[in-house]
Amino acid sequence: MPFPLIDRITELDPAAGRIRASKVLSLAEEYLQDHFPRFPVMPGVLALEAIYQASAYLVLWRDEFRRPAVSLAEARNIKYAEFVMPGDRLVIESHWLRELDEERVLLRAEGRVRGAVAVSGRLVVRRTLGDALGEAARQRTRELLRRRIELIWRPEGAAAGEG
């Protein structure tokens, strides 16, 4: 995930198959200079990427990072309903629905702003070992992903430095 779009994870419950995360949209986001100069809004594809990233974190954590190479395999029935504008907090919830097979997981995800659904749909996330990587590279990837999650995981009500 070279373009991180999740600022904070407030709930991560692998047993229940649920994650809640958020992204605060700042006018400093570089892509807003072009999309659109007089009416800056988060591009729909980036809102989709944000709900995918939260879903991927859930899949990684629930799998205990055994298969660290995750990717978006399918985006089904994606609906956009509200603009995400500078100053908004996109609150994302993703729920593990079921495993489709050894590699693929089906999740239901949505992003809300100002209490209204901005983006929603079902995602199929593929998880693999990353066969092109050697075991040492896979282990580094696991550790980097785990550390990224730990850095942004702050349960609601937790004080800074806790969680």
C-alpha positions in Angstrom: 0.0 0.0 0.0 2.4 2.7 -1.2 -0.2 5.5 -1.0 -1.6 5.2 2.5 -5.2 6.5 2.9 -5.9 5.4 6.4 -4.9 7.8 9.2 -6.4 5.9 12.1 -7.8 2.5 13.0 -10.3 2.8 15.9 -11.6 -0.7 16.0 -10.0 -3.9 14.9 -11.8 -7.1 15.9 -10.5 -10.1 13.9 -12.7 -12.6 15.7 -15.8 -10.7 14.7 -14.3 -9.8 11.3 -14.7 -6.1 11.7 -12.6 -3.0 11.3 -13.4 0.7 11.7 -10.9 3.2 10.4 -10.8 6.8 9.2 -9.1 9.3 6.8 -9.3 13.0 7.4 -9.2 14.8 4.1 -6.9 17.8 4.1 -6.8 20.6 1.5 -3.0 19.8 1.5 -3.7 16.6 -0.3 -1.8 17.1 -3.6 -4.4 15.5 -5.8 -7.0 18.1 -4.7 -5.2 20.8 -6.7 -6.5 19.1 -9.9 -9.7 17.5 -8.6 -11.2 20.1 -8.9 -9.6 23.5 -8.3 -12.8 25.3 -7.5 -14.6 22.4 -5.9 -12.0 20.1 -4.4 -13.3 16.6 -3.7 -11.7 13.2 -3.1 -11.7 11.2 -6.3 -14.0 8.3 -6.2 -11.2 5.9 -7.0 -9.3 7.1 -3.9 -12.4 6.6 -1.7 -12.6 3.1 -3.1 -8.9 2.7 -2.3 -9.4 3.8 1.3 -12.2 1.2 1.9 -9.9 -1.4 0.3 -7.0 -0.5 2.5 -9.0 -0.8 5.7 -10.4 -4.1 4.4 -6.8 -5.3 3.6 -5.7 -4.4 7.2 -8.5 -6.6 8.5 -7.6 -9.5 6.3 -3.9 -9.2 7.2 -4.6 -9.0 11.0 -7.2 -11.8 10.9 -4.8 -14.0 9.0 -2.0 -13.1 11.4 0.1 -11.9 8.4 0.6 -15.5 7.1 -0.1 -14.3 3.5 1.3 -10.8 3.4 0.7 -10.1 -0.3 -2.8 -8.6 -0.5 -4.5 -7.0 -3.5 -7.9 -5.9 -4.6 -9.2 -8.7 -6.9 -12.7 -7.3 -7.4 -14.9 -4.3 -6.5 -18.6 -5.2 -6.7 -21.6 -3.0 -6.7 -19.6 0.1 -5.8 -21.9 3.1 -5.1 -21.0 6.7 -4.6 -23.5 9.0 -2.8 -21.7 11.9 -1.1 -18.7 14.0 -1.9 -15.7 13.8 0.5 -14.3 17.3 0.8 -11.4 18.9 2.7 -12.2 18.9 6.4 -14.3 15.8 6.2 -13.5 12.6 8.1 -14.2 9.5 6.0 -15.2 6.8 8.5 -14.7 3.4 7.1 -16.3 0.1 8.3 -15.5 -3.2 6.7 -16.9 -6.6 7.6 -15.6 -10.0 6.7 -18.4 -11.9 5.0 -16.7 -15.2 4.0 -13.8 -16.9 2.4 -14.5 -17.6 -1.3 -11.5 -20.0 -1.6 -8.0 -20.4 -0.3 -6.9 -17.0 -1.5 -9.9 -14.8 -1.8 -12.1 -13.1 0.9 -15.4 -11.3 0.4 -16.0 -8.2 2.5 -18.7 -5.6 2.7 -17.3 -2.1 3.2 -18.5 1.5 3.3 -17.2 5.0 3.9 -19.3 7.6 5.6 -19.0 11.4 5.8 -21.1 13.7 7.9 -23.2 10.7 8.8 -24.1 9.7 5.3 -22.7 6.9 3.1 -20.2 8.3 0.6 -19.0 5.0 -0.9 -20.0 1.4 -0.4 -19.8 -2.0 -2.0 -18.4 -5.5 -1.7 -14.7 -6.2 -2.1 -12.9 -9.3 -3.0 -9.4 -9.2 -1.5 -6.8 -11.7 -2.6 -4.1 -12.8 -0.2 -1.0 -14.8 -1.2 2.4 -15.5 0.1 4.0 -13.3 -2.5 5.7 -16.1 -4.5 8.1 -13.7 -6.2 9.5 -12.7 -2.8 12.0 -14.8 -0.9 11.2 -15.8 2.7 13.4 -13.0 4.1 11.5 -10.4 2.0 8.1 -11.9 3.0 9.1 -11.6 6.7 10.2 -8.0 6.2 6.9 -7.3 4.5 5.0 -8.9 7.4 6.8 -6.8 9.9 6.4 -3.5 8.0 2.6 -4.1 7.6 2.2 -5.1 11.2 4.1 -2.0 12.3 2.0 0.3 10.0 -1.2 -1.1 11.6 0.2 -0.7 15.1 1.2 3.0 14.4 -2.3 4.0 13.3 -4.4 1.7 15.7 -5.9 4.0 18.3 -9.1 2.7 19.8 -11.8 5.3 20.4 -11.3 6.9 23.8 -7.6 5.8 24.0 -5.2 8.4 25.1 -2.3 9.3 22.8 0.4 6.7 23.1 -2.0 4.0 24.2 -3.8 1.4 22.2 
